[in-house]
């Protein structure tokens, strides 16, 4: 007699599930990476060429160094631009400049992309070291961080700092978890290449080294110690190998590598002020205490306007009040659970990386930008805790309330930061002043002219050869005619060639006198809304003049 075999009934719940949902669950990390990258891209790419208004001289120097790379190829490992910087930014920006030409957008785009890349890297790091909930929230907070958005939108090299730092930590975490020599090699290579990004990067190298030592003491004992140290030595050797060109430059007599550090220390260090140098021990303690309070306050309760990168033009602290509260709670939570790998890492970086900036009166925000992903991580910890507690709730009401609390908190933080940048910061007087809107617009106008007329330049703030003009309108010859910079201040010009007067404040009212001397020219007024940024007055060559009156 045949036996009957029981056939299990099909799981109708699985069969009825939409294929899209099944795909989303299977590839959740990939989808989160795409979504977070898109969220990061919008505030970093929107109107990138117009906000900030103009282009800073340091940004222009990045573009000029990129043109040097395109022209000469190898320009060395160090550039004297902006008091001296590693030259990695020039090689990185060169392809963008070659394709897109000289414009604010073209020189900012590579740095905006570097800023965007930090967000999926942050997700990957915290996904590997913690869990998906922490990773999503931390990466989202970084994507919506006013601090990180601001520096992502300028062609300043500090934004490459956290991105390279995160890449190092991702490779190192993969090396810890998977053990392959290639992960240690990649981590070491990235660590060494980071030396070519930003002068302050060596501080991260120190902090990273301290964390590796602490991790080793905590986790690698007995038989595991020897192979682990061999792998660490391999990574260190590769990092050193990649750093050799810079080390050779540093050891070369009369190099300028330490000039940047020395000038910052002598000019901006609180420890070099007369009050500190001449003060008593009590006075010095009070000065340091006040400076630490100002530095912390710049992030928590009162911003410090920066005349180099235009941070905090409205004295808004860099972190909104909700992020500050979450950060403090997260630091406390991480300190209580300090043995966990991501907590130990974040606490180590938090303890070491600010040390070079706290006692400076300049670079309050850009000097410690490498902490931005970990500020987001600390702030994410309490939100992730609420989300996970809500997930464990049996009642829909409690679960929904927990989810809503987290979503509302992130929404408030994101709106506050994005609105601050594209509202009060964009509309501030500091943005167009720092990013030199007047000479930028005048230079871009020059670059639209045919025939490259000779330029007579009037400005009380900038010389004709200022980097912004050289980058945006490189083919023009000209001279200064202002009282501050000009060798002569009259309006007599060479009539044997086409000429253009470029008048910036406070020389706008000089136009009428020039028109009386040279009637019939073409006038152009450059404006930002109702504000006059510059006036250009074209005087064509007069064939009757064959000699220069200059």
Long-range contacts (C-beta under 8 A, 24 or more apart in sequence): 28-132, 29-127, 29-132, 32-123, 32-132, 32-135, 32-136, 32-139, 33-120, 33-123, 33-124, 36-119, 36-120, 36-123, 36-136, 36-139, 36-140, 36-143, 37-116, 37-119, 37-120, 39-119, 39-140, 39-143, 39-144, 40-115, 40-116, 40-118, 40-119, 40-120, 40-142, 40-143, 41-116, 43-143, 43-144, 43-149, 43-418, 43-421, 43-422, 44-112, 44-115, 44-116, 44-149, 44-152, 44-153, 45-112, 45-116, 46-422, 48-104, 48-105, 48-108, 48-109, 48-112, 48-153, 49-103, 49-104, 49-105, 49-108, 50-104, 51-153, 51-422, 51-426, 51-431, 52-153, 52-154, 52-310, 52-426, 52-431, 52-432, 52-434, 52-435, 53-426, 53-431, 53-432, 53-435, 53-437, 53-440, 53-528, 54-104, 54-432, 54-435, 54-436, 54-437, 54-438, 54-439, 54-440, 54-441, 54-468, 55-104, 55-107, 55-155, 55-435, 55-436, 55-440, 55-468, 55-471, 55-472, 56-154, 56-155, 56-156, 56-308, 56-309, 56-434, 56-435, 56-436, 56-468, 57-436, 57-466, 57-467, 57-468, 58-82, 58-155, 58-156, 58-308, 58-467, 59-104, 59-107, 59-108, 59-154, 59-155, 59-156, 59-435, 60-107, 60-466, 60-467, 60-468, 60-470, 60-471, 60-472, 61-467, 61-471, 62-89, 62-90, 62-93, 62-107, 62-155, 62-157, 63-93, 63-97, 63-102, 63-106, 63-107, 63-155, 63-471, 64-467, 64-470, 64-471, 65-89, 65-90, 65-93, 66-90, 66-91, 66-93, 66-94, 66-96, 66-97, 66-107, 67-94, 67-97, 67-102, 67-471, 67-474, 69-94, 70-94, 70-97, 70-98, 76-249, 77-196, 77-245, 77-246, 77-249, 78-246, 78-249, 78-255, 78-256, 78-257, 80-256, 83-259, 83-260, 83-263, 83-264, 84-199, 84-256, 84-257, 84-259, 84-260, 85-157, 85-198, 85-199, 85-260, 86-157, 86-195, 86-196, 86-197, 86-198, 86-199, 86-201, 86-246, 87-196, 88-157, 88-160, 88-193, 88-196, 88-197, 89-157, 89-160, 89-197, 92-160, 93-155, 102-447, 102-471, 102-472, 102-474, 103-444, 103-472, 104-440, 107-155, 107-471, 108-153, 108-154, 108-155, 110-155, 111-152, 111-154, 111-155, 111-156, 111-157, 111-159, 111-160, 112-152, 112-153, 114-152, 114-159, 114-160, 114-163, 115-148, 115-149, 115-151, 115-152, 115-153, 115-159, 115-163, 116-152, 117-163, 118-142, 118-148, 118-159, 118-162, 118-163, 118-166, 118-372, 118-373, 119-143, 121-163, 121-166, 121-167, 121-170, 122-166, 122-373, 122-376, 122-377, 124-170, 125-166, 125-169, 125-170, 125-173, 125-373, 126-342, 126-377, 126-380, 128-170, 128-173, 128-174, 128-177, 129-173, 129-341, 129-342, 129-345, 130-340, 130-342, 130-384, 131-384, 133-384, 133-387, 133-388, 134-342, 134-377, 134-380, 134-381, 134-384, 137-380, 137-383, 137-384, 137-387, 137-406, 137-410, 138-373, 138-376, 138-377, 138-379, 138-380, 139-376, 140-410, 140-414, 141-323, 141-376, 141-379, 141-380, 141-410, 141-413, 142-372, 142-373, 142-376, 144-410, 144-413, 144-414, 144-417, 144-418, 145-372, 145-375, 145-376, 145-417, 146-318, 146-319, 146-320, 146-416, 146-417, 146-418, 146-420, 146-421, 147-318, 147-319, 147-365, 147-369, 147-372, 147-375, 148-369, 148-372, 149-417, 149-418, 149-421, 150-309, 150-311, 150-365, 150-421, 150-425, 151-309, 151-365, 151-366, 151-369, 154-309, 154-435, 156-309, 156-366, 157-197, 157-198, 158-198, 158-200, 158-366, 158-367, 158-369, 159-369, 160-197, 160-198, 161-194, 161-197, 161-198, 161-200, 161-201, 161-204, 161-369, 161-370, 162-369, 162-370, 162-371, 162-372, 162-373, 164-190, 164-193, 164-194, 164-197, 164-201, 165-194, 165-201, 165-204, 165-208, 165-370, 165-373, 166-373, 168-194, 168-208, 169-208, 169-345, 172-208, 172-212, 172-235, 173-341, 175-231, 175-235, 176-215, 176-341, 179-231, 181-231, 181-234, 184-231, 184-232, 184-234, 184-235, 185-234, 185-235, 185-238, 187-235, 188-234, 188-235, 188-236, 188-237, 188-238, 188-239, 188-242, 189-238, 189-239, 189-242, 191-235, 191-239, 191-242, 192-238, 192-239, 192-240, 192-241, 192-242, 192-243, 193-242, 195-242, 195-243, 195-246, 196-246, 199-260, 199-261, 200-356, 200-357, 200-367, 200-370, 201-370, 203-352, 203-353, 203-355, 203-356, 203-370, 204-349, 204-353, 204-370, 206-352, 207-348, 207-349, 207-351, 207-352, 207-353, 210-348, 210-352, 211-344, 211-345, 211-348, 211-349, 214-344, 214-348, 215-341, 215-344, 215-345, 218-339, 218-344, 264-360, 264-362, 264-363, 267-362, 268-360, 268-361, 268-362, 268-363, 269-359, 269-360, 269-361, 270-359, 270-360, 270-361, 271-359, 288-359, 291-358, 291-359, 291-361, 292-358, 295-354, 295-357, 295-358, 295-364, 298-364, 298-365, 299-324, 300-324, 304-364, 304-365, 305-430, 306-362, 306-363, 306-364, 306-365, 306-366, 307-430, 307-434, 308-362, 308-363, 308-366, 308-434, 309-365, 309-366, 309-434, 310-425, 310-428, 310-430, 310-431, 310-433, 310-434, 310-435, 311-364, 311-365, 311-366, 312-365, 313-424, 313-425, 313-428, 313-429, 313-430, 313-431, 314-420, 314-424, 314-425, 314-428, 316-420, 316-424, 316-425, 318-365, 319-375, 320-413, 320-416, 320-417, 320-420, 322-409, 322-412, 322-413, 322-416, 323-375, 323-379, 323-413, 326-378, 326-379, 326-380, 326-381, 326-382, 326-383, 326-409, 327-375, 327-378, 327-379, 329-381, 329-382, 330-377, 330-378, 330-379, 330-380, 330-381, 330-382, 331-378, 333-381, 333-382, 333-385, 334-378, 334-381, 342-377, 345-374, 346-374, 346-377, 346-378, 349-374, 350-374, 350-378, 383-409, 383-410, 432-528, 436-462, 436-466, 436-468, 437-528, 437-533, 438-504, 438-505, 438-533, 438-534, 439-466, 439-468, 439-469, 439-504, 439-534, 440-468, 440-472, 441-526, 441-528, 441-533, 441-534, 442-469, 442-502, 442-504, 442-526, 442-533, 442-534, 442-536, 443-468, 443-469, 443-471, 443-472, 443-473, 444-472, 444-473, 445-524, 445-526, 445-534, 445-536, 446-472, 446-473, 446-476, 446-500, 446-502, 446-536, 447-472, 447-473, 449-500, 451-498, 452-476, 452-477, 453-497, 453-498, 453-499, 453-500, 453-538, 454-478, 454-493, 454-494, 454-497, 454-498, 454-499, 454-500, 455-479, 455-499, 455-500, 455-502, 456-481, 456-491, 456-493, 456-499, 456-500, 456-501, 456-502, 457-481, 457-482, 457-502, 458-482, 458-501, 458-502, 458-503, 458-504, 458-507, 458-510, 459-485, 459-502, 459-504, 459-505, 459-507, 460-484, 460-504, 460-505, 460-506, 460-507, 461-504, 462-504, 478-502, 479-550, 482-507, 491-517, 492-549, 492-550, 493-518, 493-539, 493-549, 493-550, 494-545, 494-548, 494-549, 494-550, 495-539, 495-541, 495-542, 495-544, 495-545, 495-549, 496-541, 496-542, 496-545, 496-546, 496-547, 496-548, 497-541, 498-538, 498-539, 498-540, 498-541, 499-538, 499-539, 499-541, 500-536, 500-537, 500-538, 500-539, 501-535, 501-536, 501-537, 501-539, 502-534, 502-535, 502-536, 503-534, 503-535, 503-536, 503-537, 504-533, 504-534, 508-532, 508-534, 508-535, 511-535, 511-537
